[in-house]
Amino acid sequence: MHYTGTIWRPPYEAASLLLEVTAGCTHHRCKFCTLYTDLPFSFRMSSLEDIEGDLKEARKRCRKLTGREVTRTFLTGANPFVLKYERLMKISEMIHEYFPGMKTIGGFARITDIAMKSDEELSALSGAGYDGLTIGVETADDEALKFMDKGYLAADILKQCGRLYKAGIGYSFFYLTGISGAGRGEAGARASAAVFNQLHPARVGANMLTIYPDSGLYEEIRQGNWREESETEKYREIRALVENLEIPTIFAALGASNAFQMQSILPKDKGKLLAFLDDIIMNVGEDRLKRYRKSVRHL
């Protein structure tokens, strides 16, 4: 199998076939991000020959190791949904050729990747099996989105995810706790909930901002242009997000960046989740949470 650098996938894609169709990120400008610094390039597409070779190998390996039919493929890379419509359709055709029982194809996507495709193309991609995209929106706080150079604003999240839903393509969000900075986390969470409540994410997954010296954000902090939230503030921010979410969704914080992992179904489990967060805020303490943050050497 052709895999380049560290392969990132959401926790809920653990059973999926991981197929490399891109490596790196087309945007590569988010100030907080260090996920693809191990690559000698910003972005690269896999050749169709490599993709087909990997599918042949995967078919042999999956049958031998699991004895079951694979029904889900997760395309790897920071935003494989950036690929042109024709290439995505070709990849779907190849996947279904080697795995006739494949039901859905997912991957990471940027809001800007969706904007590049027409409504007709999105509907056709849905028909070809594309579903369950994971979108790292991070926040719907426009001030934070601008400062971090995400390349879109809250209005774009609303528009493009509305188009996905209309086309029949499901999606989940990654939310980055701490992205709004010291003193602004709870306001950023409320702004995000207000946008999310108008949409249909199957999951809202929270990760905690962890700042490394090779990030652009580290330099902004060094120059006095931005201040990090305390660890306790970050949990107050998560609480504000959960409290203000009104849509049915799965809320989870399962990645290594989270000192305490959690997963709940909203709104059914909201009371229990808020109580759990209150216990962390009141009883764990900043020092213990800081020790955990410092222990996270790499995401």
C-alpha positions in Angstrom: 0.0 0.0 0.0 1.2 3.5 -0.8 1.0 5.6 2.4 2.9 8.9 2.7 3.8 10.5 6.0 1.5 10.2 9.0 -1.9 8.9 8.1 -4.7 10.8 9.9 -8.2 9.5 10.3 -11.1 10.2 12.6 -11.6 7.6 15.5 -14.9 6.5 13.9 -13.1 5.4 10.7 -11.2 2.7 12.4 -12.8 -0.1 10.5 -12.7 1.7 7.1 -10.4 0.8 4.2 -7.8 3.7 4.2 -7.0 4.5 0.6 -4.4 7.2 -0.2 -5.6 9.4 -3.1 -3.9 12.6 -1.9 -1.2 13.5 0.6 -0.8 16.9 2.3 -3.2 19.9 2.2 -4.0 22.3 -0.6 -4.5 25.1 1.9 -1.6 24.6 4.2 -1.9 28.0 5.8 -3.8 27.4 9.1 -1.7 29.0 11.8 -2.3 26.3 14.4 -1.7 23.3 12.1 1.4 21.1 12.2 -0.1 17.9 11.0 1.6 17.7 7.6 5.0 19.2 8.4 6.6 15.8 7.9 6.0 16.0 4.2 8.5 17.4 1.7 5.6 19.0 -0.2 2.4 20.8 0.5 0.0 18.7 -1.5 0.2 15.7 -4.0 -2.3 13.6 -5.8 -1.8 9.9 -6.1 -1.6 8.4 -9.6 -4.5 6.3 -10.7 -2.0 3.5 -11.2 -1.0 3.7 -7.5 -4.6 3.8 -6.4 -5.5 0.8 -8.5 -2.5 -1.1 -7.2 -3.5 -0.4 -3.7 -7.1 -1.5 -4.3 -5.8 -4.8 -5.7 -3.5 -5.3 -2.7 -6.3 -4.3 -0.2 -8.7 -6.7 -1.8 -6.3 -9.6 -1.2 -5.3 -8.5 2.3 -8.9 -7.8 3.5 -10.2 -11.2 2.4 -7.2 -13.0 4.0 -7.1 -11.0 7.3 -10.8 -10.4 8.0 -12.8 -12.8 5.9 -15.5 -10.2 5.6 -16.6 -7.7 3.0 -15.4 -4.2 3.3 -18.2 -1.6 3.0 -16.6 1.7 3.8 -13.6 3.5 2.3 -11.9 6.5 3.8 -9.8 8.5 1.4 -6.7 9.8 3.1 -5.0 13.2 3.0 -6.0 16.5 4.5 -8.7 17.2 1.9 -9.1 14.6 -0.8 -12.6 16.1 -1.6 -10.7 18.9 -3.4 -10.1 16.6 -6.3 -12.0 17.4 -9.4 -15.4 15.8 -9.9 -14.2 13.6 -12.8 -11.3 12.2 -10.7 -13.5 11.5 -7.7 -16.0 9.7 -10.0 -13.1 7.7 -11.5 -11.9 6.7 -8.0 -15.4 5.6 -7.0 -15.6 3.5 -10.1 -12.3 1.8 -9.3 -13.3 1.2 -5.7 -16.5 -0.4 -6.7 -14.7 -2.5 -9.3 -12.5 -4.1 -6.7 -15.0 -4.0 -3.8 -18.4 -4.6 -5.3 -20.0 -4.5 -1.8 -18.6 -1.0 -1.0 -21.4 1.1 0.3 -19.9 4.5 1.1 -16.7 6.6 0.5 -15.7 9.3 2.9 -12.7 11.5 3.6 -11.7 14.9 5.0 -13.0 17.9 3.2 -12.6 21.7 3.4 -15.5 24.1 3.0 -13.7 25.5 0.0 -13.6 22.0 -1.6 -17.4 21.8 -1.6 -17.7 25.3 -3.2 -15.7 24.1 -6.2 -18.4 21.7 -7.2 -21.8 22.3 -8.8 -25.0 21.1 -7.2 -25.3 18.6 -10.0 -21.8 17.3 -9.4 -22.5 16.9 -5.7 -25.7 14.9 -6.4 -23.8 12.7 -8.8 -21.0 12.1 -6.2 -23.7 11.2 -3.7 -25.0 8.6 -6.1 -21.5 7.3 -6.6 -21.2 6.5 -2.9 -19.7 9.6 -1.4 -21.1 10.1 2.1 -19.9 10.8 5.6 -17.3 13.5 4.9 -15.4 14.9 7.9 -15.0 18.7 7.8 -12.6 20.5 10.1 -14.6 23.7 10.3 -12.9 24.3 13.7 -15.3 27.2 14.7 -17.9 29.5 13.3 -16.3 32.5 15.1 -15.4 34.8 12.1 -12.7 36.6 14.0 -10.9 33.4 14.8 -11.4 32.0 11.3 -9.8 35.2 9.8 -6.9 35.3 12.3 -6.1 31.6 11.8 -6.3 32.0 8.0 -8.8 29.2 7.5 -9.9 30.6 4.1 -13.6 30.8 4.7 -16.2 32.4 7.1 -19.2 31.2 9.0 -21.5 32.1 6.1 -19.6 29.8 3.9 -20.0 26.9 6.3 -23.8 27.5 6.3 -24.0 27.7 2.5 -21.7 24.8 1.5 -22.9 22.3 4.2 -26.5 23.2 3.2 -25.6 22.2 -0.4 -24.1 18.9 0.8 -27.2 18.1 2.7 -29.4 18.9 -0.3 -27.2 16.6 -2.4 -27.6 13.8 0.0 -24.0 13.8 1.3 -23.8 13.4 5.1 -21.0 15.0 7.1 -19.5 15.5 10.5 -17.7 18.5 12.0 -14.4 18.8 13.9 -14.5 21.7 16.4 -11.2 23.0 17.7 -11.5 24.1 21.3 -9.4 27.1 22.1 -9.2 28.5 18.6 -10.8 31.8 19.7 -8.1 32.6 22.2 -8.1 33.7 25.8 -11.3 35.3 27.0 -13.2 34.5 23.8 -13.8 30.8 24.0 -17.3 30.7 25.3 -18.4 33.4 22.8 -16.8 31.4 20.0 -18.6 28.3 21.2 -22.0 30.0 21.2 -21.4 31.5 17.7 -20.5 28.0 16.5 -23.6 26.4 18.1 -25.7 29.0 16.4 -24.4 28.0 13.0 -24.3 24.2 13.7 -28.0 24.4 14.8 -29.0 25.4 11.3 -27.2 22.4 9.8 -27.2 18.6 10.0 -23.8 17.2 11.2 -24.0 13.6 12.1 -21.2 14.2 14.7 -19.6 17.2 16.3 -16.1 16.1 17.4 -14.2 18.4 19.7 -10.4 18.5 19.7 -8.3 20.7 22.0 -5.9 23.2 20.6 -2.3 22.1 21.3 0.3 24.6 20.2 3.7 23.4 18.9 6.9 25.5 18.2 6.8 24.8 14.5 3.3 26.4 14.1 2.6 29.8 12.9 0.5 30.4 15.9 3.5 29.8 18.2 5.2 32.8 16.5 2.0 34.9 16.9 2.0 34.2 20.6 5.7 35.0 20.9 5.1 38.4 19.2 2.2 39.1 21.6 -0.5 39.0 18.9 -2.6 36.2 20.5 -3.1 34.6 23.9 -4.0 31.0 24.6 -6.9 30.0 26.7 -6.2 28.3 30.0 -7.1 24.6 30.1 -10.0 25.2 32.4 -11.3 27.8 30.0 -11.2 25.3 27.2 -13.5 23.0 29.2 -15.9 26.0 29.9 -15.8 26.5 26.1 -16.8 22.9 25.4 -19.6 23.2 28.0 -20.9 26.3 26.3 -20.9 24.5 22.9 -22.8 21.5 24.3 -25.2 23.7 26.3 -26.1 25.6 23.1 -26.4 22.8 20.7 -30.0 22.1 19.9 -29.8 19.6 17.0 -29.8 15.8 17.3 -26.1 14.8 16.8 -23.4 12.8 18.4 -21.0 14.9 20.4 -17.6 13.4 21.0 -14.1 14.3 22.2 -12.1 11.2 21.5 -8.7 12.4 20.2 -5.4 12.4 22.0 -5.6 16.2 22.5 -8.5 15.7 25.0 -7.4 14.9 28.6 -10.9 13.5 29.2 -12.6 11.6 26.5 -16.3 11.6 26.0 -19.1 10.6 23.6 -22.8 11.3 24.0 -26.0 11.5 22.0 -27.6 14.9 22.0 -30.0 16.1 23.1 -30.8 12.8 25.0 -27.6 12.8 27.1 -27.0 16.6 27.4 -27.7 16.7 31.1 -25.2 13.9 31.9 -22.6 15.4 29.6 -22.9 18.9 31.2 -22.6 17.4 34.7 -19.5 15.5 33.6 -18.0 18.8 32.2 -18.9 20.6 35.4 -17.1 18.0 37.5 -13.9 18.5 35.4 -14.2 22.3 35.6 -14.8 22.4 39.4 -12.6 19.5 40.6 -9.8 18.6 38.3 -7.7 21.8 38.5 -5.6 23.8 36.0 -2.3 22.3 37.0 -3.4 18.7 36.3 -4.9 19.8 32.9 -1.7 21.7 32.0 0.4 18.6 32.8 -1.7 16.6 30.4 -1.4 19.3 27.6 2.4 19.4 28.0 2.5 15.6 27.8 0.9 15.6 24.3 4.2 15.5 22.3 2.5 15.1 19.0 -1.0 14.7 17.8 
